[in-house]
Amino acid sequence: MNQKRQVCVLLPNKQHLDFTVRVKAKGHEVVSGVLKQLGVSELQVFGMAVVRDNEYLFLDLDQKLSKYFGKKWSRGSTNVPFVIFLRVQYYVESGQLILSSKVQQLYYAELRQKVLRSHSHHQEALFFQLAASALQAEVGDLEQREGRDGEKRQEMAHRQYFLPEDYFPSWLIKRRGRDYVLQHCPVLHSELRGLSRSQAMLQFIKEASRLQDAPLTFYRMRQDKNEQRSVMHLGVTFKGVTIYQEVEGKLCLLFDFSWTDVDRFTFQGSRFDIAAVGSLCLPKLVYYTQSAFHSKHILKHLTDSHRFHIHTRDAVDYIQQLEEMQANQFCKEAYICDTVRLRQRLQSSSFTSSMSDCSAEVEAACAKEEEEEEEEDVTEFEMYVDEPVCVDEPEESFVDNPDELSWLAELLHDAPVDGHSALPSSCWTAVTMEMKQVLRRRADEGVSLD
């Protein structure tokens, strides 16, 4: 039997990565290959997913890939690749939480597609703002093309530089008409003149987090075990869990639970229970997934999302402080200081930095003969949402200094840094302190900080 398998990882930007893994490979080995080809140290908000019964399920990286591809994997040939999807597993309110510019661009790409599939009809104005931010990120400043006929020529230029279908959901174009979109969207786009590509991308991510049905992962469920069609949809968001019911082809929001509103999730086979905290006076919600396999992976996604929320909430508070400082036009010295502290907060998260050690783990695993996987029949499992998550693990440092420098440069001065930095990581703290001292002296001397 051939001991190698071809794997194709599809990226949100419609590109793909191809590489070879061992027949006994686990999910970590796929992550290791993706990290190397992308040139980043960790994926942070992304996970690896497969399609099972027309639904995306995120891989348990400790499990063998054969668990997800079954018999096809065992008898697969080296000429037919097995498809895995790189998908957003943890949505965020701010793109500044994503430290790598490459990962941030992939996050933006997936969010762009989700916005086009959104059915938030009551948030129509937001779609125009999102389209303007996307155009600024992808096209840049809107050119002013005025000739003898002035406004008419400018209007024709507006009509030709983008397709509404690339930036608006189909239902909105149908409701308003293409001419309406082509007339009004450029006005909003022109207001963003001077905004850099990275800044426009961050603005898009922030605005998209306000959409009701974009920054979340849906799982289909049934109200009754014997129902033929799933009409319930459980959504995993950065704030908690939402429950929608499909009525005449439209999703109606039934429950919107924050993480603190949920007491526990429980599954037994395909039965999936959600118990809210007692203060809400709600009965236990009982739904049915497509299988016990689905239940197990949905519960793991919920558990990991809750843990991610706990590990990043301190950094989210810092970002909100930075935005308030910018709104109040505070000096850039404080902005630089808090940016460094924000990175330290994210570095201290054992959850987000755990991917950086993936390559070492895979190489160690490959050096030993793996034992055959023992199948475990999990009949019942619970997750208590109010259960504390340990964050007292040793602090780890990110190893891709070029990404670190480019992230900070783009954030502070809109100056992307390409290539590798000549500075070792040990010098970065000293450089930051020197920047701080220079800015302080310039402020004391009355010199403009710009």
HUTA-V29058 format. One record per residue. N is the residue number from 1. PHI is phi in degrees with one decimal (* if undefined). OMEGA is omega in degrees with one decimal (* if undefined). D_FIRST is the distance of its C-alpha to the first C-alpha in whole Angstrom. Layout:
N;PHI;OMEGA;D_FIRST / N;PHI;OMEGA;D_FIRST
This chain:
1;*;178.5;0 / 2;-63.7;-175.7;4 / 3;-95.0;-179.6;6 / 4;-125.1;176.6;9 / 5;-134.5;177.0;11 / 6;-90.5;-179.5;14 / 7;-121.5;175.8;17 / 8;-117.5;179.5;21 / 9;-102.1;179.3;24 / 10;-86.3;-178.6;27 / 11;-95.2;179.2;30 / 12;-61.7;179.7;33 / 13;-87.0;176.1;35 / 14;73.3;170.9;33 / 15;-90.0;179.6;31 / 16;-144.7;177.9;27 / 17;-118.3;-178.9;25 / 18;-118.9;175.0;21 / 19;-160.4;-176.4;19 / 20;-109.1;177.6;15 / 21;-127.3;177.2;14 / 22;-71.8;-179.4;12 / 23;-65.3;178.0;9 / 24;-98.9;-176.7;12 / 25;-63.6;173.7;15 / 26;-104.1;-178.0;18 / 27;-58.6;-179.4;21 / 28;-60.3;-179.0;23 / 29;-68.1;175.9;20 / 30;-66.6;179.0;21 / 31;-59.8;179.6;25 / 32;-59.2;178.9;24 / 33;-65.2;179.2;23 / 34;-66.0;179.3;26 / 35;-59.0;-178.0;28 / 36;-66.6;-176.7;28 / 37;-73.2;177.4;28 / 38;-80.5;-179.6;31 / 39;74.6;178.2;33 / 40;-124.3;-177.0;34 / 41;-93.3;179.3;34 / 42;-160.0;-176.4;33 / 43;-95.9;172.4;33 / 44;58.7;-174.9;36 / 45;-101.9;-175.9;36 / 46;-102.1;174.1;33 / 47;-136.5;176.6;30 / 48;-96.2;-176.2;26 / 49;-132.0;172.6;26 / 50;-124.0;177.1;24 / 51;-93.7;178.8;26 / 52;-130.0;-178.1;26 / 53;55.2;178.1;28 / 54;61.5;178.6;30 / 55;-142.5;178.5;31 / 56;-77.5;173.9;29 / 57;-126.2;-179.7;28 / 58;-79.4;-178.3;28 / 59;-67.8;163.2;25 / 60;-83.3;-171.4;25 / 61;-65.6;178.1;24 / 62;-85.2;-179.1;23 / 63;-96.3;176.7;21 / 64;-71.4;179.8;17 / 65;-65.2;178.4;16 / 66;-60.4;178.7;14 / 67;-65.6;-176.3;18 / 68;-98.6;-177.4;19 / 69;-109.1;172.7;16 / 70;60.2;-175.2;15 / 71;-64.6;179.2;13 / 72;-60.7;179.9;13 / 73;-68.8;-176.3;11 / 74;-67.2;-179.7;8 / 75;-110.0;-178.3;8 / 76;-68.3;178.4;9 / 77;-102.3;-179.1;9 / 78;-73.8;-177.2;11 / 79;-91.4;-177.7;14 / 80;-111.1;-177.4;15 / 81;-76.7;173.9;16 / 82;-95.9;-171.0;17 / 83;-93.0;174.2;21 / 84;-128.0;-176.3;22 / 85;-107.8;169.9;26 / 86;-87.9;-174.9;28 / 87;-130.9;176.7;31 / 88;-65.9;178.0;35 / 89;-100.5;-179.4;34 / 90;-131.2;178.4;38 / 91;-78.1;-175.8;41 / 92;-129.6;177.9;44 / 93;-82.6;-177.7;47 / 94;-133.5;177.8;48 / 95;-68.9;178.9;45 / 96;-68.2;175.1;47 / 97;-70.9;-179.2;45 / 98;-93.0;-169.5;42 / 99;-77.1;-178.7;42 / 100;-85.9;179.4;40 / 101;-65.1;178.9;41 / 102;-66.2;179.5;38 / 103;-66.6;178.5;37 / 104;-63.0;178.7;40 / 105;-66.8;176.9;40 / 106;-67.0;177.0;37 / 107;-62.0;178.1;38 / 108;-60.4;-177.8;41 / 109;-62.3;179.4;39 / 110;-69.5;179.9;38 / 111;-64.7;177.7;41 / 112;-58.4;-178.9;42 / 113;-69.3;179.8;40 / 114;-68.4;177.2;41 / 115;-63.7;179.6;45 / 116;-65.9;179.7;44 / 117;-96.3;-177.6;43 / 118;-68.9;176.7;46 / 119;-120.7;178.4;48 / 120;-80.9;-174.7;51 / 121;-62.1;-177.2;54 / 122;-82.5;-179.6;56 / 123;-115.8;-173.8;55 / 124;-58.0;-177.6;56 / 125;-61.6;-179.3;58 / 126;-65.5;179.7;55 / 127;-65.7;176.8;53 / 128;-69.4;176.5;55 / 129;-65.0;179.3;55 / 130;-65.0;178.7;51 / 131;-62.6;179.2;51 / 132;-64.0;179.1;54 / 133;-65.4;179.4;52 / 134;-65.2;178.6;49 / 135;-64.7;178.6;51 / 136;-66.0;180.0;52 / 137;-72.1;-173.2;49 / 138;-103.4;-177.7;48 / 139;-105.5;-175.2;51 / 140;92.9;-178.7;53 / 141;-61.8;177.5;57 / 142;-74.1;-178.9;58 / 143;-71.9;175.4;60 / 144;-96.6;-176.1;64 / 145;-117.8;-179.3;65 / 146;-113.1;178.0;69 / 147;-124.6;-179.0;71 / 148;-63.8;-178.1;74 / 149;-88.3;169.7;73 / 150;54.6;-171.7;72 / 151;-61.0;-177.7;70 / 152;-63.4;180.0;69 / 153;-66.4;178.7;67 / 154;-64.2;179.0;65 / 155;-63.7;179.3;64 / 156;-64.9;177.3;63 / 157;-64.0;178.1;61 / 158;-60.8;-175.3;60 / 159;-67.7;-169.9;59 / 160;-100.2;-169.6;56 / 161;-93.6;173.6;54 / 162;-156.5;175.5;52 / 163;-102.1;-179.7;51 / 164;-54.3;-178.0;51 / 165;-64.5;179.9;48 / 166;-85.0;-173.5;46 / 167;-132.7;-178.1;48 / 168;-132.2;173.4;49 / 169;-61.9;-176.2;48 / 170;-61.7;-177.8;49 / 171;-66.3;-179.9;51 / 172;-71.3;177.7;53 / 173;-63.5;178.8;54 / 174;-65.7;-178.6;55 / 175;-70.8;-173.6;57 / 176;-97.4;-176.6;59 / 177;94.1;-177.4;58 / 178;-64.8;-178.8;57 / 179;-62.7;179.1;60 / 180;-63.2;-179.7;61 / 181;-63.9;-178.6;58 / 182;-67.4;-179.8;58 / 183;-83.1;-171.4;62 / 184;-95.4;-177.8;61 / 185;-63.9;178.7;58 / 186;-59.8;178.5;59 / 187;-63.6;178.2;62 / 188;-68.5;178.8;60 / 189;-62.9;-177.9;58 / 190;-63.8;178.9;61 / 191;-70.4;180.0;62 / 192;-97.2;-179.7;59 / 193;-54.5;179.6;60 / 194;95.8;178.7;59 / 195;-76.9;-177.1;56 / 196;-72.4;180.0;53 / 197;-60.2;-178.8;50 / 198;-66.7;178.5;48 / 199;-66.6;178.8;51 / 200;-65.3;178.6;51 / 201;-65.4;177.4;47 / 202;-63.6;178.8;48 / 203;-65.6;178.1;51 / 204;-61.4;-179.7;49 / 205;-60.8;-179.7;47 / 206;-65.3;-179.0;50 / 207;-68.7;-179.3;51 / 208;-66.6;178.5;48 / 209;-67.1;178.5;48 / 210;-86.9;178.9;51 / 211;-68.4;-174.5;49 / 212;-69.4;-171.8;49 / 213;-122.0;-180.0;46 / 214;-100.8;-175.5;44 / 215;-83.8;178.9;43 / 216;-160.2;176.8;41 / 217;-109.7;-178.4;38 / 218;-95.4;170.1;38 / 219;-127.5;-179.2;36 / 220;-80.8;179.4;37 / 221;-142.1;177.8;39 / 222;-113.9;176.4;41 / 223;-79.2;179.6;44 / 224;-128.4;-175.7;44 / 225;-60.8;-175.6;40 / 226;-93.7;177.8;41 / 227;-65.5;-179.2;42 / 228;-83.5;-174.4;40 / 229;-127.0;179.9;40 / 230;-85.4;179.8;40 / 231;-111.6;178.0;43 / 232;-100.2;-179.3;43 / 233;-132.5;176.0;42 / 234;-95.0;-178.9;41 / 235;-108.9;177.2;41 / 236;-99.1;-177.0;40 / 237;-117.0;178.7;43 / 238;-74.4;-179.3;44 / 239;-99.4;-177.4;47 / 240;162.8;-173.8;45 / 241;-133.9;174.6;44 / 242;-120.1;177.0;46 / 243;-122.5;178.6;46 / 244;-116.5;172.5;47 / 245;-120.8;-179.7;47 / 246;-84.2;-179.3;47 / 247;-129.1;180.0;50 / 248;53.6;176.5;50 / 249;82.6;179.9;48 / 250;-115.7;179.5;49 / 251;-91.9;179.1;48 / 252;-109.8;-178.4;51 / 253;-72.2;177.6;51 / 254;-101.0;-177.6;51 / 255;-138.0;176.4;51 / 256;-131.3;-175.5;50 / 257;-99.4;166.6;49 / 258;-78.4;-179.1;49 / 259;-60.5;-179.4;47 / 260;-77.6;178.7;51 / 261;-83.1;-174.8;51 / 262;-101.9;177.3;48 / 263;-83.7;180.0;48 / 264;-165.1;170.1;45 / 265;-112.3;-179.9;42 / 266;-140.3;172.4;40 / 267;-134.7;173.4;38 / 268;-139.5;-172.2;37 / 269;66.4;179.3;34 / 270;-86.3;179.0;35 / 271;-77.9;-177.5;38 / 272;-128.9;-176.7;39 / 273;-109.4;175.3;43 / 274;-124.5;-179.9;45 / 275;-110.4;177.8;48 / 276;-80.8;177.9;50 / 277;-64.0;-174.3;53 / 278;-58.9;-176.8;56 / 279;-65.4;-180.0;58 / 280;-82.7;177.2;57 / 281;54.0;178.6;58 / 282;-108.2;175.4;55 / 283;-70.1;176.8;53 / 284;-62.8;178.6;49 / 285;-89.2;-176.6;47 / 286;-119.8;177.4;45 / 287;-132.7;-178.6;42 / 288;-131.2;176.8;39 / 289;-86.9;-178.6;35 / 290;-76.2;179.3;33 / 291;-170.6;175.5;31 / 292;-63.4;177.3;31 / 293;-60.4;177.1;28 / 294;-63.4;-178.4;30 / 295;-56.9;-178.3;33 / 296;-61.7;-177.3;31 / 297;-76.2;175.1;30 / 298;-65.9;179.1;33 / 299;-63.6;178.2;35 / 300;-64.0;178.0;33 / 301;-63.1;177.7;34 / 302;-62.8;179.7;38 / 303;-61.6;-179.7;37 / 304;-66.0;179.2;36 / 305;-66.0;178.0;39 / 306;-65.0;178.8;41 / 307;-65.3;177.8;40 / 308;-60.5;178.2;40 / 309;-59.7;-178.7;44 / 310;-66.5;-176.4;45 / 311;-71.9;-175.0;44 / 312;-107.5;-174.0;45 / 313;-65.6;177.3;48 / 314;-66.4;178.1;50 / 315;-66.4;177.1;49 / 316;-61.2;177.6;50 / 317;-62.1;178.4;53 / 318;-64.4;179.6;54 / 319;-62.9;177.8;53 / 320;-62.9;177.1;55 / 321;-64.8;178.9;58 / 322;-62.0;-179.1;57 / 323;-66.2;177.0;57 / 324;-65.8;178.5;61 / 325;-64.7;177.3;62 / 326;-64.1;-179.8;61 / 327;-63.5;-179.9;63 / 328;-91.1;176.4;66 / 329;58.4;173.3;66 / 330;-74.1;-176.3;65 / 331;-71.2;-176.7;65 / 332;-71.0;179.4;62 / 333;-60.1;179.8;62 / 334;-64.6;179.9;61 / 335;-64.9;178.6;58 / 336;-64.7;-178.9;57 / 337;-59.2;-178.0;57 / 338;-71.0;176.3;56 / 339;-65.0;177.6;53 / 340;-63.8;179.0;52 / 341;-66.2;176.2;52 / 342;-61.9;178.1;50 / 343;-62.2;179.2;47 / 344;-64.5;178.1;48 / 345;-62.3;-179.6;48 / 346;-71.6;178.3;44 / 347;-63.9;-176.8;43 / 348;-73.9;179.4;44 / 349;-77.3;179.7;42 / 350;-66.7;-177.5;39 / 351;-75.0;-176.3;37 / 352;-77.5;-178.6;37 / 353;-95.1;-175.9;37 / 354;-65.1;-179.4;34 / 355;-67.2;-173.4;31 / 356;-66.3;179.4;32 / 357;-95.2;-173.1;31 / 358;-63.6;-177.0;27 / 359;-61.5;-179.6;26 / 360;-63.6;-179.7;27 / 361;-64.7;-178.6;25 / 362;-66.4;180.0;22 / 363;-62.6;178.4;22 / 364;-67.2;-179.3;23 / 365;-68.1;-179.5;21 / 366;-68.7;-177.0;18 / 367;-77.0;-178.4;20 / 368;-117.3;176.9;19 / 369;-79.4;-177.9;16 / 370;-77.3;175.0;16 / 371;-82.4;179.5;17 / 372;-64.1;-177.6;16 / 373;-68.1;176.9;18 / 374;-96.3;-179.2;21 / 375;-72.6;178.8;22 / 376;-113.1;179.8;26 / 377;-95.1;-178.9;28 / 378;-83.0;-177.3;31 / 379;-98.4;-178.9;34 / 380;-155.1;179.1;36 / 381;-151.4;-178.6;36 / 382;-129.9;171.5;39 / 383;-129.4;175.6;40 / 384;-96.2;-173.0;44 / 385;-70.9;-179.1;45 / 386;-86.1;-179.9;48 / 387;-72.2;-178.6;46 / 388;-67.1;177.4;46 / 389;-108.3;-176.6;43 / 390;-69.6;177.1;43 / 391;-123.8;-175.5;44 / 392;-92.8;178.4;45 / 393;-81.2;-178.0;42 / 394;-57.0;179.4;42 / 395;-71.8;179.8;43 / 396;-118.9;-179.7;41 / 397;-105.6;174.6;41 / 398;-74.9;-172.4;39 / 399;-104.0;-178.9;38 / 400;-93.3;-178.3;38 / 401;-58.1;177.1;42 / 402;-57.3;177.6;42 / 403;-65.6;-180.0;41 / 404;-63.0;-179.5;44 / 405;-66.9;-178.5;47 / 406;-66.4;179.5;46 / 407;-62.7;-178.0;46 / 408;-70.5;179.8;49 / 409;-64.9;179.8;51 / 410;-65.6;-176.7;50 / 411;-69.1;-174.6;51 / 412;-92.4;-170.2;55 / 413;-125.3;-175.6;55 / 414;53.0;179.9;53 / 415;-129.2;-179.2;52 / 416;-59.3;178.6;48 / 417;-107.2;-179.9;47 / 418;-103.4;178.6;45 / 419;83.3;-175.7;43 / 420;-92.6;179.3;43 / 421;-81.6;177.0;46 / 422;-82.1;-177.6;47 / 423;-90.5;172.1;48 / 424;-72.6;-177.1;46 / 425;-61.1;-178.9;46 / 426;-66.8;-178.9;48 / 427;-89.4;-172.5;51 / 428;-63.8;179.4;50 / 429;-63.2;179.6;52 / 430;-63.6;178.4;55 / 431;-61.7;179.1;55 / 432;-61.1;179.6;55 / 433;-64.9;178.5;58 / 434;-64.5;176.6;60 / 435;-58.8;-178.9;60 / 436;-61.9;-178.1;61 / 437;-66.0;179.0;64 / 438;-62.2;-179.8;65 / 439;-64.2;179.8;65 / 440;-66.2;179.3;67 / 441;-62.9;-179.9;69 / 442;-64.7;178.2;69 / 443;-67.0;178.9;70 / 444;-65.2;-178.8;73 / 445;-85.8;179.2;74 / 446;79.5;-180.0;74 / 447;-84.4;-179.4;72 / 448;-61.0;179.0;70 / 449;-78.3;179.4;66 / 450;-86.8;*;65
